[in-house]
Amino acid sequence: MAMVEPHHIRALLESQIPGATLVLDEGRILVVADAHVHHATVVIAKETLTDKLEAGGMSLDQLTDDHIRHLAMALNNMVQKPNV
């Protein structure tokens, strides 16, 4: 199964796609527009991720490589164990 990697998080956060969403689709982790997630498993939407970061008192400018690695690990765990 595909794994969420730090470069996926960066791609999502840097995406200019309207409604950018990180998905698992046919064994691949992709950033797609929210209109194209109907057949994929949603990992997290850019808006949701940025809202959660801001709620925790962190701006995108403050994200370090370590933060992004931890985010990737957490999201990967969600993808690997979706029903837990």
PDB file as gemmi writes it, atoms N, CA and C in Angstrom:
CRYST1    1.000    1.000    1.000  90.00  90.00  90.00 P 1                      
ATOM      1  N   MET A   1       0.849  -1.186   0.000  1.00  0.00           N  
ATOM      2  CA  MET A   1       0.000   0.000   0.000  1.00  0.00           C  
ATOM      3  C   MET A   1       0.890   1.243   0.000  1.00  0.00           C  
ATOM      4  N   ALA A   2       0.416   2.286  -0.642  1.00  0.00           N  
ATOM      5  CA  ALA A   2       1.152   3.547  -0.715  1.00  0.00           C  
ATOM      6  C   ALA A   2       1.279   4.174   0.666  1.00  0.00           C  
ATOM      7  N   MET A   3       2.356   4.889   0.836  1.00  0.00           N  
ATOM      8  CA  MET A   3       2.593   5.578   2.107  1.00  0.00           C  
ATOM      9  C   MET A   3       2.605   7.079   1.890  1.00  0.00           C  
ATOM     10  N   VAL A   4       2.066   7.804   2.862  1.00  0.00           N  
ATOM     11  CA  VAL A   4       2.119   9.262   2.840  1.00  0.00           C  
ATOM     12  C   VAL A   4       3.542   9.653   3.229  1.00  0.00           C  
ATOM     13  N   GLU A   5       4.174  10.429   2.386  1.00  0.00           N  
ATOM     14  CA  GLU A   5       5.557  10.872   2.594  1.00  0.00           C  
ATOM     15  C   GLU A   5       5.574  12.396   2.765  1.00  0.00           C  
ATOM     16  N   PRO A   6       6.651  12.921   3.347  1.00  0.00           N  
ATOM     17  CA  PRO A   6       6.738  14.377   3.515  1.00  0.00           C  
ATOM     18  C   PRO A   6       6.525  15.163   2.217  1.00  0.00           C  
ATOM     19  N   HIS A   7       6.998  14.646   1.097  1.00  0.00           N  
ATOM     20  CA  HIS A   7       6.813  15.390  -0.161  1.00  0.00           C  
ATOM     21  C   HIS A   7       5.338  15.483  -0.542  1.00  0.00           C  
ATOM     22  N   HIS A   8       4.517  14.522  -0.115  1.00  0.00           N  
ATOM     23  CA  HIS A   8       3.075  14.614  -0.363  1.00  0.00           C  
ATOM     24  C   HIS A   8       2.464  15.767   0.431  1.00  0.00           C  
ATOM     25  N   ILE A   9       2.905  15.917   1.682  1.00  0.00           N  
ATOM     26  CA  ILE A   9       2.399  17.005   2.528  1.00  0.00           C  
ATOM     27  C   ILE A   9       2.790  18.352   1.921  1.00  0.00           C  
ATOM     28  N   ARG A  10       4.038  18.454   1.505  1.00  0.00           N  
ATOM     29  CA  ARG A  10       4.504  19.706   0.879  1.00  0.00           C  
ATOM     30  C   ARG A  10       3.707  20.004  -0.387  1.00  0.00           C  
ATOM     31  N   ALA A  11       3.496  18.971  -1.205  1.00  0.00           N  
ATOM     32  CA  ALA A  11       2.738  19.165  -2.453  1.00  0.00           C  
ATOM     33  C   ALA A  11       1.319  19.649  -2.150  1.00  0.00           C  
ATOM     34  N   LEU A  12       0.695  19.097  -1.120  1.00  0.00           N  
ATOM     35  CA  LEU A  12      -0.647  19.534  -0.745  1.00  0.00           C  
ATOM     36  C   LEU A  12      -0.630  20.981  -0.280  1.00  0.00           C  
ATOM     37  N   LEU A  13       0.277  21.309   0.616  1.00  0.00           N  
ATOM     38  CA  LEU A  13       0.322  22.666   1.162  1.00  0.00           C  
ATOM     39  C   LEU A  13       0.693  23.718   0.125  1.00  0.00           C  
ATOM     40  N   GLU A  14       1.463  23.332  -0.878  1.00  0.00           N  
ATOM     41  CA  GLU A  14       1.885  24.266  -1.921  1.00  0.00           C  
ATOM     42  C   GLU A  14       0.926  24.300  -3.116  1.00  0.00           C  
ATOM     43  N   SER A  15      -0.036  23.386  -3.130  1.00  0.00           N  
ATOM     44  CA  SER A  15      -0.935  23.264  -4.271  1.00  0.00           C  
ATOM     45  C   SER A  15      -1.805  24.502  -4.454  1.00  0.00           C  
ATOM     46  N   GLN A  16      -1.980  24.869  -5.714  1.00  0.00           N  
ATOM     47  CA  GLN A  16      -2.879  25.959  -6.082  1.00  0.00           C  
ATOM     48  C   GLN A  16      -4.202  25.417  -6.632  1.00  0.00           C  
ATOM     49  N   ILE A  17      -4.376  24.097  -6.581  1.00  0.00           N  
ATOM     50  CA  ILE A  17      -5.591  23.461  -7.071  1.00  0.00           C  
ATOM     51  C   ILE A  17      -6.753  23.864  -6.156  1.00  0.00           C  
ATOM     52  N   PRO A  18      -7.860  24.334  -6.718  1.00  0.00           N  
ATOM     53  CA  PRO A  18      -9.022  24.654  -5.879  1.00  0.00           C  
ATOM     54  C   PRO A  18      -9.514  23.399  -5.143  1.00  0.00           C  
ATOM     55  N   GLY A  19      -9.659  23.505  -3.844  1.00  0.00           N  
ATOM     56  CA  GLY A  19     -10.113  22.364  -3.060  1.00  0.00           C  
ATOM     57  C   GLY A  19      -9.103  21.236  -3.006  1.00  0.00           C  
ATOM     58  N   ALA A  20      -7.821  21.574  -3.029  1.00  0.00           N  
ATOM     59  CA  ALA A  20      -6.764  20.556  -3.038  1.00  0.00           C  
ATOM     60  C   ALA A  20      -6.964  19.555  -1.903  1.00  0.00           C  
ATOM     61  N   THR A  21      -6.885  18.272  -2.272  1.00  0.00           N  
ATOM     62  CA  THR A  21      -7.114  17.193  -1.327  1.00  0.00           C  
ATOM     63  C   THR A  21      -6.103  16.086  -1.575  1.00  0.00           C  
ATOM     64  N   LEU A  22      -5.539  15.561  -0.497  1.00  0.00           N  
ATOM     65  CA  LEU A  22      -4.605  14.438  -0.577  1.00  0.00           C  
ATOM     66  C   LEU A  22      -5.442  13.165  -0.539  1.00  0.00           C  
ATOM     67  N   VAL A  23      -5.251  12.285  -1.532  1.00  0.00           N  
ATOM     68  CA  VAL A  23      -6.056  11.072  -1.629  1.00  0.00           C  
ATOM     69  C   VAL A  23      -5.171   9.861  -1.880  1.00  0.00           C  
ATOM     70  N   LEU A  24      -5.735   8.701  -1.570  1.00  0.00           N  
ATOM     71  CA  LEU A  24      -5.161   7.417  -1.949  1.00  0.00           C  
ATOM     72  C   LEU A  24      -6.019   6.903  -3.087  1.00  0.00           C  
ATOM     73  N   ASP A  25      -5.429   6.749  -4.250  1.00  0.00           N  
ATOM     74  CA  ASP A  25      -6.174   6.335  -5.436  1.00  0.00           C  
ATOM     75  C   ASP A  25      -5.383   5.269  -6.173  1.00  0.00           C  
ATOM     76  N   GLU A  26      -5.940   4.077  -6.228  1.00  0.00           N  
ATOM     77  CA  GLU A  26      -5.317   2.956  -6.927  1.00  0.00           C  
ATOM     78  C   GLU A  26      -3.871   2.754  -6.478  1.00  0.00           C  
ATOM     79  N   GLY A  27      -3.658   2.816  -5.172  1.00  0.00           N  
ATOM     80  CA  GLY A  27      -2.343   2.547  -4.611  1.00  0.00           C  
ATOM     81  C   GLY A  27      -1.364   3.699  -4.672  1.00  0.00           C  
ATOM     82  N   ARG A  28      -1.830   4.871  -5.074  1.00  0.00           N  
ATOM     83  CA  ARG A  28      -0.950   6.040  -5.153  1.00  0.00           C  
ATOM     84  C   ARG A  28      -1.512   7.165  -4.311  1.00  0.00           C  
ATOM     85  N   ILE A  29      -0.619   7.941  -3.708  1.00  0.00           N  
ATOM     86  CA  ILE A  29      -0.993   9.137  -2.962  1.00  0.00           C  
ATOM     87  C   ILE A  29      -0.881  10.314  -3.932  1.00  0.00           C  
ATOM     88  N   LEU A  30      -1.985  11.047  -4.076  1.00  0.00           N  
ATOM     89  CA  LEU A  30      -2.049  12.144  -5.045  1.00  0.00           C  
ATOM     90  C   LEU A  30      -2.706  13.369  -4.435  1.00  0.00           C  
ATOM     91  N   VAL A  31      -2.404  14.521  -5.004  1.00  0.00           N  
ATOM     92  CA  VAL A  31      -3.129  15.752  -4.695  1.00  0.00           C  
ATOM     93  C   VAL A  31      -4.054  16.009  -5.872  1.00  0.00           C  
ATOM     94  N   VAL A  32      -5.355  16.087  -5.564  1.00  0.00           N  
ATOM     95  CA  VAL A  32      -6.354  16.312  -6.609  1.00  0.00           C  
ATOM     96  C   VAL A  32      -7.340  17.370  -6.146  1.00  0.00           C  
ATOM     97  N   ALA A  33      -8.129  17.885  -7.073  1.00  0.00           N  
ATOM     98  CA  ALA A  33      -9.206  18.805  -6.724  1.00  0.00           C  
ATOM     99  C   ALA A  33     -10.296  18.020  -6.011  1.00  0.00           C  
ATOM    100  N   ASP A  34     -10.969  18.669  -5.091  1.00  0.00           N  
ATOM    101  CA  ASP A  34     -12.008  17.967  -4.323  1.00  0.00           C  
ATOM    102  C   ASP A  34     -13.097  17.379  -5.216  1.00  0.00           C  
ATOM    103  N   ALA A  35     -13.288  17.925  -6.384  1.00  0.00           N  
ATOM    104  CA  ALA A  35     -14.292  17.403  -7.310  1.00  0.00           C  
ATOM    105  C   ALA A  35     -13.900  16.037  -7.878  1.00  0.00           C  
ATOM    106  N   HIS A  36     -12.650  15.637  -7.699  1.00  0.00           N  
ATOM    107  CA  HIS A  36     -12.167  14.387  -8.285  1.00  0.00           C  
ATOM    108  C   HIS A  36     -11.906  13.303  -7.252  1.00  0.00           C  
ATOM    109  N   VAL A  37     -12.466  13.434  -6.076  1.00  0.00           N  
ATOM    110  CA  VAL A  37     -12.194  12.455  -5.026  1.00  0.00           C  
ATOM    111  C   VAL A  37     -13.272  11.381  -4.920  1.00  0.00           C  
ATOM    112  N   HIS A  38     -14.239  11.391  -5.792  1.00  0.00           N  
ATOM    113  CA  HIS A  38     -15.380  10.485  -5.677  1.00  0.00           C  
ATOM    114  C   HIS A  38     -15.008   9.007  -5.681  1.00  0.00           C  
ATOM    115  N   HIS A  39     -13.921   8.613  -6.301  1.00  0.00           N  
ATOM    116  CA  HIS A  39     -13.540   7.201  -6.346  1.00  0.00           C  
ATOM    117  C   HIS A  39     -12.266   6.920  -5.550  1.00  0.00           C  
ATOM    118  N   ALA A  40     -11.753   7.902  -4.849  1.00  0.00           N  
ATOM    119  CA  ALA A  40     -10.508   7.749  -4.088  1.00  0.00           C  
ATOM    120  C   ALA A  40     -10.803   7.836  -2.594  1.00  0.00           C  
ATOM    121  N   THR A  41      -9.842   7.399  -1.807  1.00  0.00           N  
ATOM    122  CA  THR A  41      -9.936   7.519  -0.358  1.00  0.00           C  
ATOM    123  C   THR A  41      -9.295   8.835   0.055  1.00  0.00           C  
ATOM    124  N   VAL A  42     -10.065   9.692   0.690  1.00  0.00           N  
ATOM    125  CA  VAL A  42      -9.549  10.988   1.122  1.00  0.00           C  
ATOM    126  C   VAL A  42      -8.635  10.786   2.323  1.00  0.00           C  
ATOM    127  N   VAL A  43      -7.439  11.351   2.234  1.00  0.00           N  
ATOM    128  CA  VAL A  43      -6.514  11.353   3.371  1.00  0.00           C  
ATOM    129  C   VAL A  43      -6.773  12.627   4.177  1.00  0.00           C  
ATOM    130  N   ILE A  44      -6.645  13.784   3.529  1.00  0.00           N  
ATOM    131  CA  ILE A  44      -6.955  15.064   4.175  1.00  0.00           C  
ATOM    132  C   ILE A  44      -7.017  16.155   3.115  1.00  0.00           C  
ATOM    133  N   ALA A  45      -7.894  17.102   3.328  1.00  0.00           N  
ATOM    134  CA  ALA A  45      -8.003  18.266   2.450  1.00  0.00           C  
ATOM    135  C   ALA A  45      -7.032  19.345   2.939  1.00  0.00           C  
ATOM    136  N   LYS A  46      -6.521  20.129   2.024  1.00  0.00           N  
ATOM    137  CA  LYS A  46      -5.610  21.216   2.377  1.00  0.00           C  
ATOM    138  C   LYS A  46      -6.253  22.149   3.390  1.00  0.00           C  
ATOM    139  N   GLU A  47      -7.511  22.495   3.169  1.00  0.00           N  
ATOM    140  CA  GLU A  47      -8.201  23.407   4.077  1.00  0.00           C  
ATOM    141  C   GLU A  47      -8.291  22.819   5.489  1.00  0.00           C  
ATOM    142  N   THR A  48      -8.578  21.543   5.588  1.00  0.00           N  
ATOM    143  CA  THR A  48      -8.657  20.885   6.893  1.00  0.00           C  
ATOM    144  C   THR A  48      -7.307  20.897   7.583  1.00  0.00           C  
ATOM    145  N   LEU A  49      -6.258  20.583   6.836  1.00  0.00           N  
ATOM    146  CA  LEU A  49      -4.917  20.566   7.413  1.00  0.00           C  
ATOM    147  C   LEU A  49      -4.504  21.949   7.894  1.00  0.00           C  
ATOM    148  N   THR A  50      -4.723  22.961   7.073  1.00  0.00           N  
ATOM    149  CA  THR A  50      -4.330  24.314   7.491  1.00  0.00           C  
ATOM    150  C   THR A  50      -5.168  24.793   8.669  1.00  0.00           C  
ATOM    151  N   ASP A  51      -6.454  24.433   8.689  1.00  0.00           N  
ATOM    152  CA  ASP A  51      -7.303  24.798   9.832  1.00  0.00           C  
ATOM    153  C   ASP A  51      -6.799  24.158  11.119  1.00  0.00           C  
ATOM    154  N   LYS A  52      -6.419  22.883  11.063  1.00  0.00           N  
ATOM    155  CA  LYS A  52      -5.919  22.173  12.249  1.00  0.00           C  
ATOM    156  C   LYS A  52      -4.595  22.777  12.728  1.00  0.00           C  
ATOM    157  N   LEU A  53      -3.734  23.128  11.783  1.00  0.00           N  
ATOM    158  CA  LEU A  53      -2.460  23.749  12.156  1.00  0.00           C  
ATOM    159  C   LEU A  53      -2.704  25.087  12.838  1.00  0.00           C  
ATOM    160  N   GLU A  54      -3.571  25.902  12.248  1.00  0.00           N  
ATOM    161  CA  GLU A  54      -3.870  27.214  12.827  1.00  0.00           C  
ATOM    162  C   GLU A  54      -4.532  27.089  14.196  1.00  0.00           C  
ATOM    163  N   ALA A  55      -5.413  26.096  14.352  1.00  0.00           N  
ATOM    164  CA  ALA A  55      -6.066  25.869  15.646  1.00  0.00           C  
ATOM    165  C   ALA A  55      -5.039  25.489  16.713  1.00  0.00           C  
ATOM    166  N   GLY A  56      -3.962  24.859  16.284  1.00  0.00           N  
ATOM    167  CA  GLY A  56      -2.877  24.489  17.200  1.00  0.00           C  
ATOM    168  C   GLY A  56      -1.860  25.597  17.379  1.00  0.00           C  
ATOM    169  N   GLY A  57      -2.129  26.756  16.797  1.00  0.00           N  
ATOM    170  CA  GLY A  57      -1.240  27.899  16.966  1.00  0.00           C  
ATOM    171  C   GLY A  57      -0.025  27.891  16.057  1.00  0.00           C  
ATOM    172  N   MET A  58      -0.095  27.156  14.946  1.00  0.00           N  
ATOM    173  CA  MET A  58       1.047  27.065  14.045  1.00  0.00           C  
ATOM    174  C   MET A  58       0.669  27.580  12.660  1.00  0.00           C  
ATOM    175  N   SER A  59       1.515  28.412  12.109  1.00  0.00           N  
ATOM    176  CA  SER A  59       1.304  28.888  10.745  1.00  0.00           C  
ATOM    177  C   SER A  59       2.131  28.032   9.795  1.00  0.00           C  
ATOM    178  N   LEU A  60       1.808  28.107   8.513  1.00  0.00           N  
ATOM    179  CA  LEU A  60       2.563  27.343   7.520  1.00  0.00           C  
ATOM    180  C   LEU A  60       4.028  27.751   7.502  1.00  0.00           C  
ATOM    181  N   ASP A  61       4.302  29.016   7.807  1.00  0.00           N  
ATOM    182  CA  ASP A  61       5.682  29.508   7.828  1.00  0.00           C  
ATOM    183  C   ASP A  61       6.503  28.865   8.940  1.00  0.00           C  
ATOM    184  N   GLN A  62       5.839  28.382   9.974  1.00  0.00           N  
ATOM    185  CA  GLN A  62       6.535  27.806  11.114  1.00  0.00           C  
ATOM    186  C   GLN A  62       6.819  26.311  10.959  1.00  0.00           C  
ATOM    187  N   LEU A  63       6.259  25.682   9.936  1.00  0.00           N  
ATOM    188  CA  LEU A  63       6.449  24.245   9.761  1.00  0.00           C  
ATOM    189  C   LEU A  63       7.901  23.926   9.422  1.00  0.00           C  
ATOM    190  N   THR A  64       8.472  23.033  10.185  1.00  0.00           N  
ATOM    191  CA  THR A  64       9.833  22.564   9.915  1.00  0.00           C  
ATOM    192  C   THR A  64       9.757  21.213   9.212  1.00  0.00           C  
ATOM    193  N   ASP A  65      10.892  20.730   8.753  1.00  0.00           N  
ATOM    194  CA  ASP A  65      10.938  19.398   8.154  1.00  0.00           C  
ATOM    195  C   ASP A  65      10.473  18.345   9.150  1.00  0.00           C  
ATOM    196  N   ASP A  66      10.816  18.506  10.430  1.00  0.00           N  
ATOM    197  CA  ASP A  66      10.374  17.558  11.459  1.00  0.00           C  
ATOM    198  C   ASP A  66       8.852  17.571  11.591  1.00  0.00           C  
ATOM    199  N   HIS A  67       8.251  18.755  11.598  1.00  0.00           N  
ATOM    200  CA  HIS A  67       6.789  18.842  11.669  1.00  0.00           C  
ATOM    201  C   HIS A  67       6.148  18.099  10.494  1.00  0.00           C  
ATOM    202  N   ILE A  68       6.687  18.326   9.320  1.00  0.00           N  
ATOM    203  CA  ILE A  68       6.128  17.700   8.122  1.00  0.00           C  
ATOM    204  C   ILE A  68       6.303  16.194   8.163  1.00  0.00           C  
ATOM    205  N   ARG A  69       7.441  15.709   8.651  1.00  0.00           N  
ATOM    206  CA  ARG A  69       7.644  14.260   8.795  1.00  0.00           C  
ATOM    207  C   ARG A  69       6.623  13.665   9.762  1.00  0.00           C  
ATOM    208  N   HIS A  70       6.388  14.349  10.883  1.00  0.00           N  
ATOM    209  CA  HIS A  70       5.406  13.867  11.862  1.00  0.00           C  
ATOM    210  C   HIS A  70       3.992  13.872  11.286  1.00  0.00           C  
ATOM    211  N   LEU A  71       3.655  14.906  10.538  1.00  0.00           N  
ATOM    212  CA  LEU A  71       2.345  14.952   9.878  1.00  0.00           C  
ATOM    213  C   LEU A  71       2.200  13.779   8.910  1.00  0.00           C  
ATOM    214  N   ALA A  72       3.244  13.525   8.137  1.00  0.00           N  
ATOM    215  CA  ALA A  72       3.206  12.421   7.176  1.00  0.00           C  
ATOM    216  C   ALA A  72       3.025  11.089   7.892  1.00  0.00           C  
ATOM    217  N   MET A  73       3.737  10.884   8.989  1.00  0.00           N  
ATOM    218  CA  MET A  73       3.600   9.635   9.741  1.00  0.00           C  
ATOM    219  C   MET A  73       2.183   9.483  10.283  1.00  0.00           C  
ATOM    220  N   ALA A  74       1.630  10.557  10.844  1.00  0.00           N  
ATOM    221  CA  ALA A  74       0.277  10.496  11.393  1.00  0.00           C  
ATOM    222  C   ALA A  74      -0.745  10.193  10.301  1.00  0.00           C  
ATOM    223  N   LEU A  75      -0.621  10.866   9.166  1.00  0.00           N  
ATOM    224  CA  LEU A  75      -1.554  10.620   8.065  1.00  0.00           C  
ATOM    225  C   LEU A  75      -1.365   9.225   7.485  1.00  0.00           C  
ATOM    226  N   ASN A  76      -0.128   8.765   7.439  1.00  0.00           N  
ATOM    227  CA  ASN A  76       0.138   7.425   6.953  1.00  0.00           C  
ATOM    228  C   ASN A  76      -0.530   6.390   7.852  1.00  0.00           C  
ATOM    229  N   ASN A  77      -0.453   6.603   9.158  1.00  0.00           N  
ATOM    230  CA  ASN A  77      -1.112   5.689  10.090  1.00  0.00           C  
ATOM    231  C   ASN A  77      -2.615   5.664   9.853  1.00  0.00           C  
ATOM    232  N   MET A  78      -3.203   6.810   9.549  1.00  0.00           N  
ATOM    233  CA  MET A  78      -4.636   6.864   9.257  1.00  0.00           C  
ATOM    234  C   MET A  78      -4.970   6.086   7.979  1.00  0.00           C  
ATOM    235  N   VAL A  79      -4.113   6.198   6.985  1.00  0.00           N  
ATOM    236  CA  VAL A  79      -4.347   5.493   5.712  1.00  0.00           C  
ATOM    237  C   VAL A  79      -4.205   3.994   5.904  1.00  0.00           C  
ATOM    238  N   GLN A  80      -3.220   3.590   6.687  1.00  0.00           N  
ATOM    239  CA  GLN A  80      -2.955   2.165   6.898  1.00  0.00           C  
ATOM    240  C   GLN A  80      -4.011   1.506   7.765  1.00  0.00           C  
ATOM    241  N   LYS A  81      -4.604   2.273   8.709  1.00  0.00           N  
ATOM    242  CA  LYS A  81      -5.595   1.729   9.643  1.00  0.00           C  
ATOM    243  C   LYS A  81      -6.842   2.605   9.639  1.00  0.00           C  
ATOM    244  N   PRO A  82      -7.576   2.640   8.535  1.00  0.00           N  
ATOM    245  CA  PRO A  82      -8.698   3.576   8.411  1.00  0.00           C  
ATOM    246  C   PRO A  82      -9.853   3.332   9.375  1.00  0.00           C  
ATOM    247  N   ASN A  83     -10.006   2.134   9.898  1.00  0.00           N  
ATOM    248  CA  ASN A  83     -11.151   1.835  10.758  1.00  0.00           C  
ATOM    249  C   ASN A  83     -10.820   1.854  12.227  1.00  0.00           C  
ATOM    250  N   VAL A  84      -9.638   2.345  12.570  1.00  0.00           N  
ATOM    251  CA  VAL A  84      -9.246   2.378  13.993  1.00  0.00           C  
ATOM    252  C   VAL A  84      -9.584   3.710  14.589  1.00  0.00           C  
TER     253      VAL A  84                                                      
END                                                                             
